[in-house]
Amino acid sequence: MNAQNEVGTAITHRVLILGAGYAGMSAAIQLAARSKGREDVQVTLVNAQERFTERMRLHMTATGQQLAELSIPELLEGTGARFVRGWVTAIDAGARTVRIDDDRVLHYDTLVYGLGGVADTAAVAGVEDHAYTLNGVQDAELLGDRLARLDGGADTGTVAVCGSGLTGIEAAAEIAEQYPDLNVVLLGRQEPGAALNRKARAYLGAALERLGVRVRGGVEVVKVRPGAVELAGGESVAADAVLWTSGTRVSPLAAAAGLTVDERGRIVTDAALRSVSHPEVYAVGDAAAIRQGYGVMHGTCQGGMPTGVHAALSIDRVLKGKQPKPFRFGYYHTPVSLGRNDAVVQFTRPDDSPRRICLTGRMAVRYKETVTASPWPTYGRMKKIPASGAFWPRGGRFTRNQEAR
Ligand SMILES: Cc1cc2nc3c(=O)[nH]c(=O)nc-3n(C[C@H](O)[C@H](O)[C@H](O)COP(=O)(O)OP(=O)(O)OC[C@H]3O[C@@H](n4cnc5c(N)ncnc54)[C@H](O)[C@@H]3O)c2cc1C
């Protein structure tokens, strides 16, 4: 027997969206807006917290800066979508059910999987036990407590930021700016900003130097232990707090459910963002391995939000008896904050390689802040005008072969 909605109409199609990050929120709002008035379709969004996590600002949380309270249930009001707060513990892809931590079982006809990814704390010994992360608000707050205590201490503390990717750079700059009395050392295999053009990279390096961040590129962290980080070759770097930002790890739920995943555990999708093994499952954001003409997309908000919108558009088309269209996306920028008063924005080709143009200084700060603040108003706009969410760069010739797949 079919479930019924509040007015007693039979619900014939249940769409369950897992994860209310940048990608899952985009899918939920877009689909709820598109299926508004359809009594037979029920959209349910499941997330661990009611408050929306602005992942792109977690380095601000870690340095004691207050963020806006963004309520997911409030945003969904008036869309007809339901919100379920809970931690997903298992997916039964055969029975098409999802179990959450209070033992509730949720049924679906279509699943959207958007559980995101976190820094890989399992790859190096001691990281799980002795390092902080920016994996969620609570993790960032734990680091925040530690930094505040270190800052008030009698001796000058040292913070080692491991991983010289964008998260590591932004975190190191933020900590150095907010806590000028702490020593900050940034450790990583690559020089910071290796993917930027020469001018942007030089600007970034000078900004880190001005903030007092000691950069150690070309090093490999092999162990974290209390009070120190060990490097390949035997050198030990003393650290009162260690922040781990390196690598990406996704939830093991998709693999455990028997979905086809890549070597990193991300769901492998077809051109329309459906799982190649389970076409009733769409994968979006950092948890998905989405191939474009230039390769498999890497996790970003700029690419994650379009994947969510596209999954919603595809589901809407299928519900109307049409075929979903292939997803195409091209990168266009790499904005990097360097504390609150400086930034660098590298404009890119669709395959994420750097163009000649970049912004620096105040212009870049304004640009970066506009980008970081934009998702929440975008969701609000999409609620009223669904088509407003469907604009993103398709990548031109870099992704055109997607049409044929
Ligand atoms: C400090 C920092 C700065 C960044 N800056 C940028 C930037 O400038 N530009 C950019 O494009 N990208 C940036 N990123 C990357 C960007 O934040 C991610 O690519 C983006 O968050 C991915 O979106 P998502 O929706 O796939 O996953 P997420 O945003 O991680 O959302 C996943 C959601 O699923 C929930 N969840 C996970 N597991 C479960 C479970 N088992 N049960 C229930 N809920 C669960 C989580 O709580 C979360 O709400 C940054 C990341 C960090 C950490």
The ligand as an SDF file (V2000), in Angstrom:
LIG
                    3D

 53 58  0  0  0  0  0  0  0  0999 V2000
   38.0160   25.1710    5.3870 C   0  0  0  0  0  0  0  0  0  0  0  0
   37.4510   24.8060    4.0370 C   0  0  0  0  0  0  0  0  0  0  0  0
   37.3900   25.7730    3.0430 C   0  0  0  0  0  0  0  0  0  0  0  0
   36.8510   25.4700    1.7870 C   0  0  0  0  0  0  0  0  0  0  0  0
   36.7990   26.4390    0.8350 N   0  0  0  0  0  0  0  0  0  0  0  0
   36.2390   26.1820   -0.3640 C   0  0  0  0  0  0  0  0  0  0  0  0
   36.1160   27.2140   -1.3690 C   0  0  0  0  0  0  0  0  0  0  0  0
   36.5350   28.3400   -1.1750 O   0  0  0  0  0  0  0  0  0  0  0  0
   35.5110   26.9110   -2.5520 N   0  0  0  0  0  0  0  0  0  0  0  0
   35.0010   25.6570   -2.8100 C   0  0  0  0  0  0  0  0  0  0  0  0
   34.4350   25.4410   -3.9010 O   0  0  0  0  0  0  0  0  0  0  0  0
   35.1200   24.6530   -1.8900 N   0  0  0  0  0  0  0  0  0  0  0  0
   35.7140   24.8870   -0.6900 C   0  0  0  0  0  0  0  0  0  0  0  0
   35.8240   23.8860    0.2510 N   0  0  0  0  0  0  0  0  0  0  0  0
   35.3380   22.5410   -0.1080 C   0  0  0  0  0  0  0  0  0  0  0  0
   33.8230   22.4700    0.0540 C   0  0  0  0  0  0  0  0  0  0  0  0
   33.4690   22.8870    1.3570 O   0  0  0  0  0  0  0  0  0  0  0  0
   33.3260   21.0450   -0.1970 C   0  0  0  0  0  0  0  0  0  0  0  0
   33.7240   20.6510   -1.4940 O   0  0  0  0  0  0  0  0  0  0  0  0
   31.8010   21.0060   -0.0660 C   0  0  0  0  0  0  0  0  0  0  0  0
   31.4290   21.2190    1.2810 O   0  0  0  0  0  0  0  0  0  0  0  0
   31.2310   19.6720   -0.5430 C   0  0  0  0  0  0  0  0  0  0  0  0
   29.8200   19.7510   -0.4410 O   0  0  0  0  0  0  0  0  0  0  0  0
   28.9710   18.4270   -0.1550 P   0  0  0  0  0  0  0  0  0  0  0  0
   27.5380   18.8660   -0.1210 O   0  0  0  0  0  0  0  0  0  0  0  0
   29.3520   17.3500   -1.0850 O   0  0  0  0  0  0  0  0  0  0  0  0
   29.4230   17.9310    1.3010 O   0  0  0  0  0  0  0  0  0  0  0  0
   29.3770   18.6580    2.7100 P   0  0  0  0  0  0  0  0  0  0  0  0
   29.2870   20.1270    2.5620 O   0  0  0  0  0  0  0  0  0  0  0  0
   30.5210   18.0820    3.4830 O   0  0  0  0  0  0  0  0  0  0  0  0
   27.9930   18.1490    3.3360 O   0  0  0  0  0  0  0  0  0  0  0  0
   27.7710   16.8250    3.7280 C   0  0  0  0  0  0  0  0  0  0  0  0
   26.6410   16.8290    4.7530 C   0  0  0  0  0  0  0  0  0  0  0  0
   26.3160   15.4690    5.0640 O   0  0  0  0  0  0  0  0  0  0  0  0
   26.2420   15.3130    6.4730 C   0  0  0  0  0  0  0  0  0  0  0  0
   26.5760   13.9190    6.7910 N   0  0  0  0  0  0  0  0  0  0  0  0
   27.7420   13.2780    6.5280 C   0  0  0  0  0  0  0  0  0  0  0  0
   27.6390   11.9860    6.9120 N   0  0  0  0  0  0  0  0  0  0  0  0
   26.3950   11.8210    7.4160 C   0  0  0  0  0  0  0  0  0  0  0  0
   25.6650   10.7130    7.9480 C   0  0  0  0  0  0  0  0  0  0  0  0
   26.2080    9.4810    8.0450 N   0  0  0  0  0  0  0  0  0  0  0  0
   24.3970   10.9090    8.3650 N   0  0  0  0  0  0  0  0  0  0  0  0
   23.8020   12.1430    8.2650 C   0  0  0  0  0  0  0  0  0  0  0  0
   24.4280   13.2220    7.7590 N   0  0  0  0  0  0  0  0  0  0  0  0
   25.7190   13.0650    7.3400 C   0  0  0  0  0  0  0  0  0  0  0  0
   27.2490   16.3270    7.0110 C   0  0  0  0  0  0  0  0  0  0  0  0
   26.9690   16.6170    8.3690 O   0  0  0  0  0  0  0  0  0  0  0  0
   27.0060   17.5040    6.0700 C   0  0  0  0  0  0  0  0  0  0  0  0
   25.9450   18.3100    6.5160 O   0  0  0  0  0  0  0  0  0  0  0  0
   36.3660   24.1480    1.5130 C   0  0  0  0  0  0  0  0  0  0  0  0
   36.4220   23.1720    2.5230 C   0  0  0  0  0  0  0  0  0  0  0  0
   36.9580   23.4810    3.7670 C   0  0  0  0  0  0  0  0  0  0  0  0
   37.0030   22.4000    4.8450 C   0  0  0  0  0  0  0  0  0  0  0  0
  1  2  1  0
  2  3  1  0
  2 52  2  0
  3  4  2  0
  4  5  1  0
  4 50  1  0
  5  6  2  0
  6  7  1  0
  6 13  1  0
  7  8  2  0
  7  9  1  0
  9 10  1  0
 10 11  2  0
 10 12  1  0
 12 13  2  0
 13 14  1  0
 14 15  1  0
 14 50  1  0
 15 16  1  0
 16 17  1  0
 16 18  1  0
 18 19  1  0
 18 20  1  0
 20 21  1  0
 20 22  1  0
 22 23  1  0
 23 24  1  0
 24 25  2  0
 24 26  1  0
 24 27  1  0
 27 28  1  0
 28 29  2  0
 28 30  1  0
 28 31  1  0
 31 32  1  0
 32 33  1  0
 33 34  1  0
 33 48  1  0
 34 35  1  0
 35 36  1  0
 35 46  1  0
 36 37  1  0
 36 45  1  0
 37 38  2  0
 38 39  1  0
 39 40  1  0
 39 45  2  0
 40 41  1  0
 40 42  2  0
 42 43  1  0
 43 44  2  0
 44 45  1  0
 46 47  1  0
 46 48  1  0
 48 49  1  0
 50 51  2  0
 51 52  1  0
 52 53  1  0
M  END
$$$$
